[in-house]
Amino acid sequence: MTDASKLNRLKILLGEDLPEDSVLSEYLAMAGEEIINWLYIRRDQPPEGVAVPTAYEQVQIMSVIAAVNIIGAEGDVGSTNVFPEGGDM
């Protein structure tokens, strides 16, 4: 999957009010680097030019979605909205 198709998939899954493409692309790059580092953990550093294997591309995308969804939540220590409106236990 190309970087452009990963970015497009992110936009579809995240919906509206997205960060700029450059921010999403940077998150994709960071998640990809992390995955590659996990795969080559027993080496000092991964080989040059290694791409995220196809089997891990969805992990990369879902990692970015998780990161984007917590933007702005830093420092939150709790939530008062435990149950959906009208819901009870």
C-alpha positions in Angstrom: 0.0 0.0 0.0 1.4 3.4 -0.9 1.7 6.3 1.6 -1.0 8.1 -0.4 -3.4 5.2 0.0 -2.6 4.9 3.7 -3.3 8.7 4.1 -6.6 8.3 2.1 -7.7 5.4 4.3 -6.9 7.4 7.4 -9.1 10.3 6.2 -12.0 7.9 5.5 -11.7 6.2 8.9 -11.2 9.4 10.9 -14.0 11.4 9.4 -14.3 15.1 9.8 -12.1 17.7 11.7 -8.8 16.1 10.7 -5.3 17.4 11.2 -3.5 18.6 8.1 -2.2 16.0 5.7 1.4 16.8 6.7 0.5 15.9 10.4 -1.1 12.7 9.4 1.8 11.8 7.1 4.2 12.5 10.0 2.2 10.2 12.3 2.3 7.5 9.6 6.1 7.9 9.3 6.6 7.7 13.1 4.3 4.6 13.4 6.1 3.0 10.5 9.5 3.6 12.1 8.3 2.1 15.4 7.0 -1.0 13.7 10.3 -1.5 11.8 12.3 -1.0 15.0 10.1 -3.7 16.7 10.8 -6.1 13.8 14.6 -5.5 14.0 14.8 -5.3 17.8 17.8 -7.7 17.9 19.9 -5.4 15.7 21.6 -2.1 16.5 19.4 -0.5 13.8 17.2 -1.7 11.0 18.7 -2.0 7.5 18.4 1.2 5.3 15.3 1.5 3.1 13.2 -1.1 4.9 9.5 -0.5 4.4 6.6 -1.5 6.7 5.7 -5.1 5.7 2.2 -5.5 4.2 1.2 -7.6 7.3 1.8 -4.6 9.5 0.2 -1.8 7.4 -3.1 -2.0 9.2 -1.3 -1.8 12.6 0.4 1.3 11.3 -2.9 2.9 10.3 -4.7 1.9 13.5 -1.7 3.4 15.5 -2.2 6.7 13.8 -5.9 6.6 14.5 -5.3 6.0 18.2 -2.8 8.9 18.3 -5.1 11.3 16.5 -8.0 10.4 18.8 -6.0 11.4 21.9 -4.9 14.8 20.6 -6.1 17.3 23.1 -6.8 14.7 25.8 -3.3 15.1 27.4 -3.6 15.9 31.0 -7.1 14.6 31.4 -7.4 12.5 34.6 -10.9 11.3 34.2 -14.3 11.7 32.6 -17.7 12.4 34.1 -19.5 11.0 31.1 -19.2 7.3 31.9 -22.5 6.1 30.4 -24.1 7.3 27.2 -26.9 9.8 27.5 -29.9 8.0 29.1 -27.9 4.9 29.8 -27.6 3.3 33.1 -26.2 0.1 34.5 
